[in-house]
């Protein structure tokens, strides 16, 4: 089965390289629905997988200067403590396997449906922030730090329980909170923020015993060349059409996960 994991990593890597999204949203459900990996192990393994694959992207964005470190700090101020508390709560509750399975699949299905919706409405959300008269709707600067920290808290909990949320949901939230910020800077900030968050949550799952290191290695073996190839194909393929296809695919997977036993 190891070579099948590697092929799956290659395919998901291609999609991530082309569209910039879809890592956790595709990998975790794929492991659960196709390979029969337990939801908790799929989430834990995918978190470490995401932290390693996004490190390269984060490094590139930091070198290019497309990271807002102040916003990154505010997001991390909410997400990292939230992820830590979520892991500690899972350890303290010592849930039965069936209960943990239900919790993870429930949050996973919600995160998938929310991600698909965010992908579909991404352009509309950008338009909402920019009114017809040319003015931009934005929160008062006094409220922005609190709103950004709160966003980090929500993303931190979602990511720890489902491995989903640090990508599309984080980007859409930042588009709404910071409509004046260039898109490249929003994407770069979101990717850099995802690195410590997924690493921390992944290490927490490793401590809980819900990480399969052999599986992780097989996925990385395929995903690294997949992301490299996909990033070079991204300019040659219709990104909007691919995003629409990905949105509907995530909707179907989310509905499937909602009824997963």
ZADO-1210 file (C-alpha; in nm, 4 decimals, padded with zeros to 6 digits):
<atoms>
<atom x="00.0000" y="00.0000" z="00.0000" code="UNK" pos="1"/>
<atom x="00.2973" y="00.2342" z="00.0476" code="UNK" pos="2"/>
<atom x="00.3208" y="00.3112" z="-00.3239" code="UNK" pos="3"/>
<atom x="-00.0513" y="00.3993" z="-00.3293" code="UNK" pos="4"/>
<atom x="00.0080" y="00.6498" z="-00.0500" code="UNK" pos="5"/>
<atom x="00.2924" y="00.7979" z="-00.2540" code="UNK" pos="6"/>
<atom x="00.0713" y="00.8255" z="-00.5651" code="UNK" pos="7"/>
<atom x="-00.1978" y="00.9936" z="-00.3520" code="UNK" pos="8"/>
<atom x="00.0610" y="01.2374" z="-00.2197" code="UNK" pos="9"/>
<atom x="00.1670" y="01.3119" z="-00.5779" code="UNK" pos="10"/>
<atom x="-00.1911" y="01.3828" z="-00.6905" code="UNK" pos="11"/>
<atom x="-00.2719" y="01.6027" z="-00.3899" code="UNK" pos="12"/>
<atom x="00.0630" y="01.7797" z="-00.4323" code="UNK" pos="13"/>
<atom x="-00.0233" y="01.8562" z="-00.7953" code="UNK" pos="14"/>
<atom x="-00.3572" y="02.0110" z="-00.6920" code="UNK" pos="15"/>
<atom x="-00.1939" y="02.2159" z="-00.4169" code="UNK" pos="16"/>
<atom x="00.0764" y="02.3359" z="-00.6569" code="UNK" pos="17"/>
<atom x="-00.1780" y="02.4378" z="-00.9218" code="UNK" pos="18"/>
<atom x="-00.4500" y="02.5954" z="-00.7054" code="UNK" pos="19"/>
<atom x="-00.2678" y="02.6771" z="-00.3800" code="UNK" pos="20"/>
<atom x="-00.5379" y="02.4968" z="-00.1807" code="UNK" pos="21"/>
<atom x="-00.6588" y="02.1457" z="-00.1147" code="UNK" pos="22"/>
<atom x="-00.3833" y="01.9915" z="00.1006" code="UNK" pos="23"/>
<atom x="-00.5640" y="01.8977" z="00.4211" code="UNK" pos="24"/>
<atom x="-00.9040" y="01.9323" z="00.2559" code="UNK" pos="25"/>
<atom x="-00.8214" y="01.6450" z="00.0203" code="UNK" pos="26"/>
<atom x="-00.5559" y="01.4417" z="00.1996" code="UNK" pos="27"/>
<atom x="-00.7402" y="01.3773" z="00.5265" code="UNK" pos="28"/>
<atom x="-01.0703" y="01.2624" z="00.3663" code="UNK" pos="29"/>
<atom x="-00.8725" y="01.0563" z="00.1134" code="UNK" pos="30"/>
<atom x="-00.6937" y="00.8717" z="00.3937" code="UNK" pos="31"/>
<atom x="-01.0203" y="00.8111" z="00.5796" code="UNK" pos="32"/>
<atom x="-01.2570" y="00.7239" z="00.2949" code="UNK" pos="33"/>
<atom x="-01.0228" y="00.5485" z="00.0498" code="UNK" pos="34"/>
<atom x="-00.7523" y="00.3940" z="00.2675" code="UNK" pos="35"/>
<atom x="-00.9599" y="00.3314" z="00.5816" code="UNK" pos="36"/>
<atom x="-00.7190" y="00.5178" z="00.8119" code="UNK" pos="37"/>
<atom x="-00.8828" y="00.6149" z="01.1424" code="UNK" pos="38"/>
<atom x="-00.9954" y="00.9818" z="01.1356" code="UNK" pos="39"/>
<atom x="-00.7767" y="01.0838" z="01.4322" code="UNK" pos="40"/>
<atom x="-00.4641" y="00.9261" z="01.2782" code="UNK" pos="41"/>
<atom x="-00.5437" y="01.0803" z="00.9382" code="UNK" pos="42"/>
<atom x="-00.5706" y="01.4246" z="01.0979" code="UNK" pos="43"/>
<atom x="-00.2528" y="01.3884" z="01.3066" code="UNK" pos="44"/>
<atom x="-00.0469" y="01.2560" z="01.0162" code="UNK" pos="45"/>
<atom x="-00.1791" y="01.5219" z="00.7785" code="UNK" pos="46"/>
<atom x="-00.0899" y="01.8003" z="01.0244" code="UNK" pos="47"/>
<atom x="00.2788" y="01.7046" z="01.0264" code="UNK" pos="48"/>
<atom x="00.2610" y="01.6513" z="00.6495" code="UNK" pos="49"/>
<atom x="00.1205" y="02.0047" z="00.6081" code="UNK" pos="50"/>
<atom x="00.3807" y="02.1650" z="00.8350" code="UNK" pos="51"/>
<atom x="00.6666" y="02.0114" z="00.6356" code="UNK" pos="52"/>
<atom x="00.5238" y="02.0904" z="00.2906" code="UNK" pos="53"/>
<atom x="00.4219" y="02.4475" z="00.3804" code="UNK" pos="54"/>
<atom x="00.7618" y="02.5299" z="00.5307" code="UNK" pos="55"/>
<atom x="00.9085" y="02.5659" z="00.1812" code="UNK" pos="56"/>
<atom x="00.6245" y="02.7932" z="00.0676" code="UNK" pos="57"/>
<atom x="00.6527" y="02.9992" z="00.3840" code="UNK" pos="58"/>
<atom x="01.0264" y="03.0423" z="00.3334" code="UNK" pos="59"/>
<atom x="00.9717" y="03.1619" z="-00.0252" code="UNK" pos="60"/>
<atom x="00.7100" y="03.4175" z="00.0826" code="UNK" pos="61"/>
<atom x="00.9277" y="03.5473" z="00.3657" code="UNK" pos="62"/>
<atom x="01.2177" y="03.5939" z="00.1236" code="UNK" pos="63"/>
<atom x="00.9895" y="03.7812" z="-00.1185" code="UNK" pos="64"/>
<atom x="00.8624" y="04.0095" z="00.1578" code="UNK" pos="65"/>
<atom x="00.5004" y="03.9000" z="00.1068" code="UNK" pos="66"/>
<atom x="00.4343" y="03.8385" z="00.4775" code="UNK" pos="67"/>
<atom x="00.2715" y="04.0807" z="00.7203" code="UNK" pos="68"/>
<atom x="00.4489" y="03.9836" z="01.0419" code="UNK" pos="69"/>
<atom x="00.2184" y="04.1909" z="01.2621" code="UNK" pos="70"/>
<atom x="-00.0903" y="04.0089" z="01.1323" code="UNK" pos="71"/>
<atom x="00.0990" y="03.6792" z="01.1589" code="UNK" pos="72"/>
<atom x="00.1715" y="03.7554" z="01.5250" code="UNK" pos="73"/>
<atom x="-00.1930" y="03.8349" z="01.6005" code="UNK" pos="74"/>
<atom x="-00.3137" y="03.5167" z="01.4310" code="UNK" pos="75"/>
<atom x="-00.0554" y="03.3086" z="01.6168" code="UNK" pos="76"/>
<atom x="-00.1511" y="03.4754" z="01.9453" code="UNK" pos="77"/>
<atom x="-00.4947" y="03.3205" z="01.9036" code="UNK" pos="78"/>
<atom x="-00.4236" y="02.9963" z="01.7155" code="UNK" pos="79"/>
<atom x="-00.1248" y="02.8502" z="01.9025" code="UNK" pos="80"/>
<atom x="-00.2802" y="02.8660" z="02.2532" code="UNK" pos="81"/>
<atom x="-00.6103" y="02.7386" z="02.1051" code="UNK" pos="82"/>
<atom x="-00.4322" y="02.4424" z="01.9442" code="UNK" pos="83"/>
<atom x="-00.2453" y="02.3658" z="02.2682" code="UNK" pos="84"/>
<atom x="-00.5639" y="02.3794" z="02.4769" code="UNK" pos="85"/>
<atom x="-00.7473" y="02.1583" z="02.2251" code="UNK" pos="86"/>
<atom x="-00.4730" y="01.8926" z="02.2430" code="UNK" pos="87"/>
<atom x="-00.4684" y="01.9095" z="02.6247" code="UNK" pos="88"/>
<atom x="-00.8470" y="01.8768" z="02.6313" code="UNK" pos="89"/>
<atom x="-00.8323" y="01.5684" z="02.4063" code="UNK" pos="90"/>
<atom x="-00.5698" y="01.4161" z="02.6360" code="UNK" pos="91"/>
<atom x="-00.7610" y="01.5059" z="02.9539" code="UNK" pos="92"/>
<atom x="-01.0941" y="01.3696" z="02.8284" code="UNK" pos="93"/>
<atom x="-00.9374" y="01.0410" z="02.7069" code="UNK" pos="94"/>
<atom x="-01.2337" y="00.9854" z="02.4762" code="UNK" pos="95"/>
<atom x="-01.3285" y="00.6368" z="02.3653" code="UNK" pos="96"/>
<atom x="-01.2253" y="00.5564" z="02.0083" code="UNK" pos="97"/>
<atom x="-01.5872" y="00.5678" z="01.8848" code="UNK" pos="98"/>
<atom x="-01.6505" y="00.9068" z="02.0494" code="UNK" pos="99"/>
<atom x="-01.3215" y="01.0516" z="01.9203" code="UNK" pos="100"/>
<atom x="-01.4041" y="00.9190" z="01.5738" code="UNK" pos="101"/>
<atom x="-01.7441" y="01.0907" z="01.5798" code="UNK" pos="102"/>
<atom x="-01.5943" y="01.4182" z="01.7053" code="UNK" pos="103"/>
<atom x="-01.3213" y="01.4286" z="01.4406" code="UNK" pos="104"/>
<atom x="-01.5489" y="01.3286" z="01.1501" code="UNK" pos="105"/>
<atom x="-01.8103" y="01.5838" z="01.2603" code="UNK" pos="106"/>
<atom x="-01.5594" y="01.8698" z="01.2719" code="UNK" pos="107"/>
<atom x="-01.3976" y="01.7418" z="00.9508" code="UNK" pos="108"/>
<atom x="-01.7266" y="01.7448" z="00.7578" code="UNK" pos="109"/>
<atom x="-01.8053" y="02.0967" z="00.8861" code="UNK" pos="110"/>
<atom x="-01.4568" y="02.2201" z="00.7906" code="UNK" pos="111"/>
<atom x="-01.4858" y="02.0667" z="00.4423" code="UNK" pos="112"/>
<atom x="-01.8258" y="02.2249" z="00.3762" code="UNK" pos="113"/>
<atom x="-01.7038" y="02.5609" z="00.5114" code="UNK" pos="114"/>
<atom x="-01.3907" y="02.5418" z="00.2944" code="UNK" pos="115"/>
<atom x="-01.5926" y="02.4571" z="-00.0180" code="UNK" pos="116"/>
<atom x="-01.8294" y="02.7476" z="00.0502" code="UNK" pos="117"/>
<atom x="-01.5363" y="02.9845" z="00.1107" code="UNK" pos="118"/>
<atom x="-01.3795" y="02.8778" z="-00.2196" code="UNK" pos="119"/>
<atom x="-01.7044" y="02.9395" z="-00.4075" code="UNK" pos="120"/>
<atom x="-01.7640" y="03.2804" z="-00.2459" code="UNK" pos="121"/>
<atom x="-01.4028" y="03.4014" z="-00.2392" code="UNK" pos="122"/>
<atom x="-01.4467" y="03.6526" z="-00.5220" code="UNK" pos="123"/>
<atom x="-01.7838" y="03.7703" z="-00.3862" code="UNK" pos="124"/>
<atom x="-01.6303" y="03.8336" z="-00.0427" code="UNK" pos="125"/>
<atom x="-01.3633" y="04.0503" z="-00.2042" code="UNK" pos="126"/>
<atom x="-01.6372" y="04.2470" z="-00.3850" code="UNK" pos="127"/>
<atom x="-01.8391" y="04.2936" z="-00.0641" code="UNK" pos="128"/>
<atom x="-01.5402" y="04.4652" z="00.0955" code="UNK" pos="129"/>
<atom x="-01.5275" y="04.7094" z="-00.1973" code="UNK" pos="130"/>
<atom x="-01.8453" y="04.9152" z="-00.2302" code="UNK" pos="131"/>
<atom x="-01.9908" y="05.0468" z="-00.5562" code="UNK" pos="132"/>
<atom x="-01.8850" y="05.4025" z="-00.4760" code="UNK" pos="133"/>
<atom x="-01.5213" y="05.2956" z="-00.4581" code="UNK" pos="134"/>
<atom x="-01.4939" y="05.3011" z="-00.0784" code="UNK" pos="135"/>
<atom x="-01.3723" y="04.9979" z="00.1129" code="UNK" pos="136"/>
<atom x="-01.5624" y="04.8398" z="00.4004" code="UNK" pos="137"/>
<atom x="-01.3266" y="04.7587" z="00.6846" code="UNK" pos="138"/>
<atom x="-01.3325" y="04.7274" z="01.0617" code="UNK" pos="139"/>
<atom x="-01.2147" y="05.0152" z="01.2760" code="UNK" pos="140"/>
<atom x="-00.8431" y="04.9815" z="01.3453" code="UNK" pos="141"/>
<atom x="-00.9188" y="04.9457" z="01.7188" code="UNK" pos="142"/>
<atom x="-01.1198" y="04.6290" z="01.6571" code="UNK" pos="143"/>
<atom x="-00.8849" y="04.4662" z="01.4043" code="UNK" pos="144"/>
<atom x="-00.6373" y="04.3130" z="01.6543" code="UNK" pos="145"/>
<atom x="-00.9147" y="04.1469" z="01.8575" code="UNK" pos="146"/>
<atom x="-01.0902" y="04.0226" z="01.5411" code="UNK" pos="147"/>
<atom x="-00.7623" y="03.8821" z="01.4067" code="UNK" pos="148"/>
<atom x="-00.6836" y="03.7030" z="01.7342" code="UNK" pos="149"/>
<atom x="-01.0385" y="03.5630" z="01.7422" code="UNK" pos="150"/>
<atom x="-00.9901" y="03.4376" z="01.3857" code="UNK" pos="151"/>
<atom x="-00.6694" y="03.2671" z="01.5007" code="UNK" pos="152"/>
<atom x="-00.8565" y="03.0951" z="01.7850" code="UNK" pos="153"/>
<atom x="-01.1232" y="02.9545" z="01.5503" code="UNK" pos="154"/>
<atom x="-00.8644" y="02.8425" z="01.2947" code="UNK" pos="155"/>
<atom x="-00.6480" y="02.6883" z="01.5694" code="UNK" pos="156"/>
<atom x="-00.9317" y="02.4707" z="01.7015" code="UNK" pos="157"/>
<atom x="-01.0497" y="02.3689" z="01.3529" code="UNK" pos="158"/>
<atom x="-00.6993" y="02.2800" z="01.2354" code="UNK" pos="159"/>
<atom x="-00.6213" y="02.0731" z="01.5467" code="UNK" pos="160"/>
<atom x="-00.9414" y="01.8704" z="01.5200" code="UNK" pos="161"/>
<atom x="-00.9654" y="01.8362" z="01.1417" code="UNK" pos="162"/>
<atom x="-00.6298" y="01.9504" z="00.9879" code="UNK" pos="163"/>
<atom x="-00.8431" y="02.1883" z="00.7758" code="UNK" pos="164"/>
<atom x="-00.8859" y="02.5637" z="00.8113" code="UNK" pos="165"/>
<atom x="-00.5389" y="02.7143" z="00.7888" code="UNK" pos="166"/>
<atom x="-00.5609" y="02.7481" z="00.4101" code="UNK" pos="167"/>
<atom x="-00.8785" y="02.8671" z="00.2412" code="UNK" pos="168"/>
<atom x="-01.0688" y="02.9675" z="00.5548" code="UNK" pos="169"/>
<atom x="-00.7732" y="03.1643" z="00.6900" code="UNK" pos="170"/>
<atom x="-00.7203" y="03.3387" z="00.3562" code="UNK" pos="171"/>
<atom x="-01.0880" y="03.4339" z="00.3186" code="UNK" pos="172"/>
<atom x="-01.0995" y="03.5674" z="00.6755" code="UNK" pos="173"/>
<atom x="-00.7939" y="03.7843" z="00.6069" code="UNK" pos="174"/>
<atom x="-00.9444" y="03.9087" z="00.2787" code="UNK" pos="175"/>
<atom x="-01.2453" y="04.0312" z="00.4763" code="UNK" pos="176"/>
<atom x="-01.0486" y="04.1762" z="00.7686" code="UNK" pos="177"/>
<atom x="-00.7756" y="04.3397" z="00.5575" code="UNK" pos="178"/>
<atom x="-00.9327" y="04.4354" z="00.2197" code="UNK" pos="179"/>
<atom x="-00.6520" y="04.6823" z="00.1438" code="UNK" pos="180"/>
<atom x="-00.3794" y="04.4200" z="00.1810" code="UNK" pos="181"/>
<atom x="-00.2443" y="04.2805" z="-00.1502" code="UNK" pos="182"/>
<atom x="-00.3572" y="03.9236" z="-00.2223" code="UNK" pos="183"/>
<atom x="00.0007" y="03.7936" z="-00.2412" code="UNK" pos="184"/>
<atom x="00.0664" y="03.9328" z="00.1064" code="UNK" pos="185"/>
<atom x="-00.2520" y="03.7716" z="00.2445" code="UNK" pos="186"/>
<atom x="-00.1578" y="03.4340" z="00.0954" code="UNK" pos="187"/>
<atom x="00.1999" y="03.4628" z="00.2214" code="UNK" pos="188"/>
<atom x="00.0898" y="03.5597" z="00.5730" code="UNK" pos="189"/>
<atom x="-00.1605" y="03.2726" z="00.5833" code="UNK" pos="190"/>
<atom x="00.0959" y="03.0152" z="00.4667" code="UNK" pos="191"/>
<atom x="00.3618" y="03.1300" z="00.7153" code="UNK" pos="192"/>
<atom x="00.1030" y="03.1232" z="00.9954" code="UNK" pos="193"/>
<atom x="00.0064" y="02.7673" z="00.8997" code="UNK" pos="194"/>
<atom x="00.3626" y="02.6377" z="00.9521" code="UNK" pos="195"/>
<atom x="00.3930" y="02.6749" z="01.3334" code="UNK" pos="196"/>
<atom x="00.0226" y="02.6003" z="01.3813" code="UNK" pos="197"/>
<atom x="00.0252" y="02.2682" z="01.1947" code="UNK" pos="198"/>
<atom x="00.3637" y="02.1779" z="01.3488" code="UNK" pos="199"/>
<atom x="00.2379" y="02.2408" z="01.7024" code="UNK" pos="200"/>
<atom x="-00.0917" y="02.0594" z="01.6453" code="UNK" pos="201"/>
<atom x="00.0913" y="01.7754" z="01.4681" code="UNK" pos="202"/>
<atom x="00.3392" y="01.7336" z="01.7544" code="UNK" pos="203"/>
<atom x="00.0425" y="01.7291" z="01.9922" code="UNK" pos="204"/>
<atom x="-00.1149" y="01.4467" z="01.7935" code="UNK" pos="205"/>
<atom x="00.2211" y="01.2687" z="01.7905" code="UNK" pos="206"/>
<atom x="00.2216" y="01.2829" z="02.1717" code="UNK" pos="207"/>
<atom x="-00.1347" y="01.1453" z="02.1699" code="UNK" pos="208"/>
<atom x="-00.0239" y="00.8580" z="01.9456" code="UNK" pos="209"/>
<atom x="-00.2391" y="00.9614" z="01.6488" code="UNK" pos="210"/>
<atom x="00.0396" y="00.9965" z="01.3902" code="UNK" pos="211"/>
<atom x="00.1621" y="00.7256" z="01.1507" code="UNK" pos="212"/>
<atom x="00.5232" y="00.8161" z="01.0646" code="UNK" pos="213"/>
<atom x="00.5548" y="00.5488" z="00.7926" code="UNK" pos="214"/>
<atom x="00.2445" y="00.6854" z="00.6237" code="UNK" pos="215"/>
<atom x="00.3842" y="01.0386" z="00.6588" code="UNK" pos="216"/>
<atom x="00.7049" y="00.9419" z="00.4789" code="UNK" pos="217"/>
<atom x="00.5145" y="00.7761" z="00.1931" code="UNK" pos="218"/>
<atom x="00.2949" y="01.0831" z="00.1427" code="UNK" pos="219"/>
<atom x="00.5919" y="01.3220" z="00.1404" code="UNK" pos="220"/>
<atom x="00.7712" y="01.1077" z="-00.1153" code="UNK" pos="221"/>
<atom x="00.4949" y="01.1834" z="-00.3661" code="UNK" pos="222"/>
<atom x="00.3778" y="01.5281" z="-00.2604" code="UNK" pos="223"/>
<atom x="00.7097" y="01.7130" z="-00.2810" code="UNK" pos="224"/>
<atom x="00.7610" y="01.6467" z="-00.6551" code="UNK" pos="225"/>
<atom x="00.3839" y="01.6913" z="-00.7038" code="UNK" pos="226"/>
<atom x="00.3861" y="02.0429" z="-00.5578" code="UNK" pos="227"/>
<atom x="00.6954" y="02.1307" z="-00.7624" code="UNK" pos="228"/>
<atom x="00.5360" y="02.0147" z="-01.0902" code="UNK" pos="229"/>
<atom x="00.1989" y="02.1697" z="-01.0045" code="UNK" pos="230"/>
<atom x="00.3506" y="02.5091" z="-00.9291" code="UNK" pos="231"/>
<atom x="00.5007" y="02.5143" z="-01.2786" code="UNK" pos="232"/>
<atom x="00.1682" y="02.4122" z="-01.4384" code="UNK" pos="233"/>
<atom x="-00.0366" y="02.6701" z="-01.2463" code="UNK" pos="234"/>
<atom x="00.0145" y="02.9492" z="-01.5020" code="UNK" pos="235"/>
<atom x="-00.0906" y="02.7222" z="-01.7901" code="UNK" pos="236"/>
<atom x="-00.4223" y="02.5951" z="-01.6498" code="UNK" pos="237"/>
<atom x="-00.7533" y="02.7808" z="-01.5828" code="UNK" pos="238"/>
<atom x="-00.7289" y="02.8459" z="-01.2079" code="UNK" pos="239"/>
<atom x="-01.0921" y="02.9583" z="-01.1678" code="UNK" pos="240"/>
<atom x="-01.2297" y="02.6476" z="-01.3386" code="UNK" pos="241"/>
<atom x="-01.0079" y="02.4266" z="-01.1240" code="UNK" pos="242"/>
<atom x="-01.1177" y="02.6119" z="-00.8101" code="UNK" pos="243"/>
<atom x="-01.4837" y="02.5619" z="-00.9038" code="UNK" pos="244"/>
<atom x="-01.4245" y="02.1901" z="-00.9620" code="UNK" pos="245"/>
<atom x="-01.2378" y="02.1640" z="-00.6323" code="UNK" pos="246"/>
<atom x="-01.5214" y="02.3436" z="-00.4487" code="UNK" pos="247"/>
<atom x="-01.7866" y="02.1004" z="-00.5693" code="UNK" pos="248"/>
<atom x="-01.5585" y="01.8054" z="-00.4984" code="UNK" pos="249"/>
<atom x="-01.5084" y="01.9276" z="-00.1399" code="UNK" pos="250"/>
<atom x="-01.8842" y="01.9739" z="-00.1002" code="UNK" pos="251"/>
<atom x="-01.9428" y="01.6114" z="-00.2028" code="UNK" pos="252"/>
<atom x="-01.6631" y="01.4848" z="00.0236" code="UNK" pos="253"/>
<atom x="-01.7941" y="01.6954" z="00.3126" code="UNK" pos="254"/>
<atom x="-02.1436" y="01.5495" z="00.2737" code="UNK" pos="255"/>
<atom x="-01.9933" y="01.1997" z="00.2530" code="UNK" pos="256"/>
<atom x="-01.7934" y="01.2595" z="00.5721" code="UNK" pos="257"/>
<atom x="-02.1061" y="01.3867" z="00.7510" code="UNK" pos="258"/>
<atom x="-02.2617" y="01.0402" z="00.7123" code="UNK" pos="259"/>
<atom x="-01.9376" y="00.8447" z="00.7657" code="UNK" pos="260"/>
<atom x="-01.9658" y="00.5659" z="01.0241" code="UNK" pos="261"/>
</atoms>
